[in-house]
């Protein structure tokens, strides 16, 4: 990673964000940060630093605001119903393009990919999103190479994941990339994350 200083991961929060889209990856990344010799900093931020109301009603108070978050090595943009507003917000899309210029790794969960596409960040690239939003991803940017099967798609400096719980898988993958597979396995063990759906 080219950004100077300690490894920093920022998770954006906003009104209407899907709870697990942000809290799932945050749990993985925070658990990693607590034990990693790399001493990564994992933080949440909103546009103005104020609290947000999530899609299912959970209130979140972020660590800081976008103006004060500082340089990041990784940005995680979650999804949820609130992305519909962000898709049509020229200021947010312009902010993403500016952040992209200085952030080595951009990641999205679920419909966060639609916002990246609307900002032009997925043009001509493979990507995925929630299975019910695949057509919306194509509408946001017809040049996106939509992967309807993957839990997450790693295209180097951009990583997108499918719906909601897939963000946990993607976050474990980020730990592998940023440190090692062993570190990711240790986090998975600590969280007792052993996907085996009962139905």
N, C-alpha and C positions, 0 to 999 in steps of 0.2 A: 504494500500500500504506500502511495506516495505522500499522503498528507503527513506533515510533521507532527511530532508529539505523540502522546499515548493514544492507543487505539480507542476510538469513540464511535459508539453506535447510537443513533437517534431514531426513536419511533414517534411518528407524527400521530397526534390524536385530534379529533374534531367532532363536532356534534353529529350524531348519527353513525359514528364508527361502530362496526360490529365488535362486540366485546372480545370474543375469542381471537379475532383477527389481530388485535393488539396485545392482549394479555397472554395468549399462548406463546407467541415469539418472545415477549418480554420475560416470561417465566424461564424459558430455555436460556436466553441470553444473560439474564441476571444470575441464574444458577451457575452458568459458565464463568461469569465475571467474579463470582465469590471465591472460586477455586483456582483460577488460571494464573500462572506465573506472568502472563502478559499484562495483568491488571487492567483489563479493558473497562471503560466507563460506558454504562448503558443508561440512557435517560429518555424520558418522554418530553414532548413539547407540543404546544398548540400554537396556532397562528399568533395569538396575542398574549400567551402565557396564562390565560384564564382557564377555569375548569370547563369540562365538556360533559354533555349528556349522551351516553351511548345508545345504540339502537334499541336495546332491550330495557333501557332505563337506568343502567348503572352510571353513577357519577364518577368522573375521574379528575383528579387535580394533577396537572403535569408538573414537571420539574422546572420548566422555563418556557419562554416564547421563541418564536422563529428568529426574531431579531437578535436574540442573545444566545442562541444555542451554540454558535461558533462552528468551526470546521468539523466535519464528520468524515469518518472513513466509510461508514455504511448508513444509508437512510432506508428505513422500513416504512412504506406507505401502506397502511391497512385499507380494507374495503368496508362495505356496509352501505346502507341507504344514503348516508351523508355524502357519498361520492357523487351522487347525481347532481348536487349543488356545485361541487368542486369541478365537475366536468365542464360546467358552463361559466366558470369563474376565470376570466382572463388574467386577473392578478395572481391567482394560485398557479395557473399553468405557466405564467412567466416566471414565477418564483421557482417552480420545479426546474425549468430550463437553466436558470442561474445556478441552482444548487447542483445540477448535473455537471456543470462545468468544473466544479471543484471537489466533487464527491466521487471517490474511486468506484464505489459499489452501490448501486441502487437496487432495492428489493421491494417487492409488493406482495400483498396477500389479497386473495380473492379479487374483488372489483377495484382494488387499488390499481390493478393493471389497466383498467379503462382510463383512469386519470393519466397514467403514464402515456398511454396511446394518444389521448387527446392533446397532450403536451408535445407530441412528436418524438417521444423517447423510445418508442418501439418500432419505428418505421423500418420495414424490411427485415425484422428480427423475429425469431421464434419466441413465443410467449404463451402463457395460459392464464386462466382465471376460473372463477366458479363455473361449473358446468352449465348452469342456467343463464350465464352471461356471455357465453362464447360468441353468440351472434352480435351482442352489443359491442364486444371487443372488435369484431370485424367492422361494425359500423363506425366505431371511433376512429379506426385507421384500417382501411381495406388492405394495406400492404403488410400488415402483421401476419406472420406465419403461425396461425393458431394451432396449438397442440391440445387436442380434446381429451387426451388420455393421461398425460403426465400429472403427477402430484405437484411437481415443480419443474421449471425449466431454467437451467443455468446457461446463460449466453455470455459468460465472461464478466462483463462489468454491469450486467443487468440480470437479476434473478426474479422470476415471477412464480407465484404459487397458485394452486387451485383454491377451492373454497374452504374457508374457515379453518377447520382442523389441519388442513394441509400446510398452514403457516407454521405449525409446530415442526413438521418434517423439514420444511425449508430452513427454519432457524437452526435445527440440528446440522443441516448441511452447511450453513454459514459457519458454525463452530468448527466443522471439519476443515473448511477452506481457510478460516482465519487462524486456526491453531493445528488441530490434528483429529484424525478419526478416533483416537483414544480419548481425547478430551470430550468429543461428542458422545461416545459410548458412556463415559462417566456421568455426564449430565443426564442422559437417558435413563441410566440405572438409578440415579438419585431421584428422578421424578417418577420412577416406576412407570415409564411410558412404554407400554408393550401392546400396541394396537392389535386387537383380536375381536372385532365386532361380534356381539352375541347374536345378531340377526343378519 
